[in-house]
Amino acid sequence: MRGETAEILIRKMSFDDLPVVLQIDRMSFPLPWPERSYRYELTKNPASSLLVAEIDGIVPNEVIGFIGCWLIADEVHISTIAVHPYYRRQGVGEKLLLTVLGWAVDQGAQIATLEVRVSNHIAIDLYRKQGFIIEGKKTGYYRDNNEDAYQMILEGLPDWYLERFGGDR
């Protein structure tokens, strides 16, 4: 990317993606998920969906970001999202988020929720841009440094999606 005209593709995560996903996770978070957590989400958690972003046209295609979510009843909960540092602030995270929200609408979700570090202003701005609001604060949520988390919510997900995108997917 970075000045190139490559297209970002979103697809389901596979076991083959784990080495790169784990690397991006370690570069992105003080407490990255262990490999066993991704394996559990891929194989044993029926509520889980994991997607990766890759750049089209590179052989093999290069994974540059990922997102995870849980769909429980009428709620989609964003469990994790990260983009390789080289590709940040280029719309990759936004495309991952919008893909999950569109999929969730198709599955009948009415609301979307997530937690985010209070210091992660870039992520908070992305979520606010998409209509999430801060619903509350979880004190000492993050174990690495006891940082608080904002709990954010996007209600009326189907109407939000229709307003933004009409019937197009």
C-alpha positions as CSV (number, residue, x, y, z in Angstrom):
1,M,0.0,0.0,0.0
2,R,1.6,3.3,1.0
3,G,1.1,5.1,-2.2
4,E,0.3,1.9,-4.2
5,T,-3.0,1.0,-5.6
6,A,-3.4,-2.4,-4.0
7,E,-6.7,-3.5,-2.7
8,I,-7.4,-4.6,0.8
9,L,-9.2,-7.9,1.0
10,I,-11.0,-9.3,4.1
11,R,-11.4,-13.0,4.6
12,K,-11.8,-15.6,7.3
13,M,-8.7,-16.3,9.4
14,S,-7.0,-19.7,9.0
15,F,-4.5,-21.6,11.0
16,D,-1.9,-20.7,8.3
17,D,-2.4,-17.0,9.3
18,L,-1.5,-17.5,13.0
19,P,2.3,-16.8,12.8
20,V,1.6,-13.3,11.2
21,V,-1.4,-12.6,13.4
22,L,0.6,-13.4,16.5
23,Q,3.4,-11.1,15.3
24,I,0.9,-8.3,14.7
25,D,-0.7,-8.9,18.1
26,R,2.7,-8.7,19.9
27,M,3.5,-5.5,18.1
28,S,0.1,-4.0,19.0
29,F,-0.7,-4.9,22.6
30,P,1.1,-5.1,25.9
31,L,-0.9,-8.3,26.6
32,P,-1.2,-10.1,23.3
33,W,-3.5,-13.2,23.0
34,P,-1.6,-16.5,23.2
35,E,-1.7,-18.8,20.3
36,R,-4.0,-21.2,22.2
37,S,-6.6,-18.5,22.4
38,Y,-6.7,-18.0,18.7
39,R,-6.8,-21.8,18.2
40,Y,-9.8,-22.0,20.6
41,E,-11.6,-19.2,18.8
42,L,-11.0,-20.8,15.4
43,T,-12.1,-24.3,16.5
44,K,-14.2,-24.5,19.7
45,N,-16.1,-21.2,20.2
46,P,-19.2,-21.3,18.0
47,A,-19.9,-17.6,18.8
48,S,-16.5,-16.5,17.4
49,S,-15.6,-15.1,14.1
50,L,-12.0,-14.1,13.1
51,L,-11.1,-12.3,10.0
52,V,-7.9,-11.0,8.4
53,A,-7.1,-8.2,6.1
54,E,-4.6,-8.8,3.4
55,I,-3.2,-6.9,0.4
56,D,-4.4,-8.3,-2.9
57,G,-1.9,-9.2,-5.6
58,I,1.0,-10.1,-3.4
59,V,2.1,-13.8,-3.6
60,P,1.5,-15.1,-1.1
61,N,-1.0,-12.4,0.0
62,E,0.3,-10.5,3.0
63,V,-1.8,-10.4,6.2
64,I,-1.7,-6.8,7.5
65,G,-4.5,-6.9,10.2
66,F,-7.1,-8.9,11.9
67,I,-10.4,-8.6,13.9
68,G,-12.2,-10.9,16.2
69,C,-15.8,-10.8,17.4
70,W,-18.4,-12.9,19.2
71,L,-22.0,-13.0,18.1
72,I,-24.2,-13.7,21.1
73,A,-28.0,-13.4,20.6
74,D,-28.5,-9.9,19.1
75,E,-25.1,-8.5,20.1
76,V,-21.8,-8.5,18.3
77,H,-18.9,-7.9,20.6
78,I,-15.5,-6.8,19.1
79,S,-13.0,-8.9,21.0
80,T,-9.8,-7.8,19.3
81,I,-8.6,-5.7,16.3
82,A,-5.1,-4.8,15.2
83,V,-3.2,-3.6,12.2
84,H,0.5,-4.0,11.4
85,P,2.2,-0.8,12.4
86,Y,3.4,-0.1,8.8
87,Y,-0.2,-0.1,7.6
88,R,-1.9,1.9,10.3
89,R,-3.9,5.0,9.6
90,Q,-4.6,3.8,6.0
91,G,-8.2,2.6,6.5
92,V,-7.4,-1.1,7.2
93,G,-8.9,-1.1,10.7
94,E,-11.9,0.7,9.5
95,K,-12.5,-1.7,6.7
96,L,-12.1,-4.7,9.2
97,L,-14.6,-3.0,11.6
98,L,-17.2,-2.2,8.9
99,T,-16.9,-5.7,7.5
100,V,-17.7,-7.2,10.9
101,L,-20.6,-4.8,11.5
102,G,-22.1,-5.6,8.1
103,W,-21.8,-9.3,8.7
104,A,-23.4,-8.9,12.1
105,V,-26.3,-7.0,10.7
106,D,-26.8,-9.9,8.3
107,Q,-26.8,-12.3,11.3
108,G,-29.5,-10.3,13.1
109,A,-27.3,-8.2,15.5
110,Q,-29.0,-5.1,16.9
111,I,-26.0,-3.7,18.9
112,A,-22.3,-3.8,18.8
113,T,-20.0,-3.5,21.9
114,L,-16.3,-3.3,22.7
115,E,-13.8,-2.3,25.3
116,V,-10.9,0.1,24.6
117,R,-8.1,1.5,26.6
118,V,-8.9,5.0,27.7
119,S,-5.5,6.1,26.4
120,N,-6.1,4.7,22.9
121,H,-7.3,7.9,21.3
122,I,-6.8,6.7,17.7
123,A,-9.1,3.7,18.3
124,I,-11.6,5.7,20.2
125,D,-11.8,8.2,17.3
126,L,-12.4,5.4,14.9
127,Y,-15.2,3.9,16.9
128,R,-16.8,7.3,17.5
129,K,-16.6,8.0,13.7
130,Q,-18.6,4.8,13.2
131,G,-21.3,5.9,15.7
132,F,-20.1,4.1,18.9
133,I,-20.6,6.0,22.1
134,I,-19.0,5.6,25.5
135,E,-21.5,3.7,27.7
136,G,-19.3,3.3,30.8
137,K,-15.9,2.8,32.2
138,K,-14.4,-0.4,33.6
139,T,-11.9,0.5,36.3
140,G,-8.5,-1.4,36.2
141,Y,-9.7,-3.5,33.3
142,Y,-6.3,-4.1,31.7
143,R,-4.1,-6.4,33.8
144,D,-0.7,-5.2,32.5
145,N,-1.0,-1.7,34.0
146,N,-4.5,-1.5,35.6
147,E,-5.6,1.0,33.0
148,D,-9.3,1.7,32.7
149,A,-11.3,0.7,29.7
150,Y,-14.2,2.5,28.1
151,Q,-17.1,0.3,27.3
152,M,-18.5,1.5,24.0
153,I,-21.7,0.6,22.3
154,L,-23.4,1.1,18.9
155,E,-27.2,0.6,19.2
156,G,-29.6,0.3,16.4
157,L,-27.1,-1.5,14.2
158,P,-29.4,-2.3,11.3
159,D,-30.6,1.3,11.0
160,W,-27.1,2.6,11.4
161,Y,-25.9,0.3,8.6
162,L,-28.8,1.3,6.3
163,E,-28.2,5.0,6.9
164,R,-24.5,4.7,6.1
165,F,-24.6,2.2,3.2
166,G,-28.2,1.7,2.0
167,G,-28.7,-1.8,0.9
168,D,-25.2,-2.1,-0.5
169,R,-22.6,-4.6,1.0
